[in-house]
Amino acid sequence: MQRWWWSVGLAFLCSGCSVLAVADAAVTTGAVVVKTGVQATGALVSAVLPKK
């Protein structure tokens, strides 16, 4: 019975770690996409507006 509880506890710990890893990857990907979009928009604005 004790071995069963250890297995259940380990399964919960591992699933929590994987959820955290997936959430971290999603946030990192989102940040990179936003940063790239902002840089592209800045480059487009710089290209369109005349320099003084």
VENPE-V90113 format. One record per backbone hydrogen bond with DSSP energy under -0.5 kcal/mol. CO is the residue of the C=O (numbers start at 1). NH is the residue of the N-H. E is the energy in kcal/mol with one decimal. If there is no record, write none. Layout:
co/nh/e
CO/NH/E
CO/NH/E
//
This chain:
co/nh/e
1/5/-1.7
2/6/-1.9
3/7/-2.1
4/8/-2.4
5/9/-2.7
6/10/-2.5
7/11/-2.1
8/12/-2.2
9/13/-2.2
10/14/-2.5
11/15/-2.2
12/16/-2.0
13/17/-2.0
14/18/-2.1
15/19/-2.1
16/20/-2.2
17/21/-2.4
18/22/-2.3
19/23/-2.5
20/24/-2.5
21/25/-2.2
22/26/-2.2
23/27/-2.3
24/28/-2.4
25/29/-2.5
26/30/-2.4
27/31/-2.4
28/32/-2.2
29/33/-2.4
30/34/-2.3
31/35/-2.5
32/36/-2.5
33/37/-2.2
34/38/-2.4
35/39/-2.3
36/40/-2.4
37/41/-2.4
38/42/-2.5
39/43/-2.2
40/44/-2.2
41/45/-2.6
42/46/-2.3
43/47/-1.9
44/48/-2.0
45/49/-2.6
//
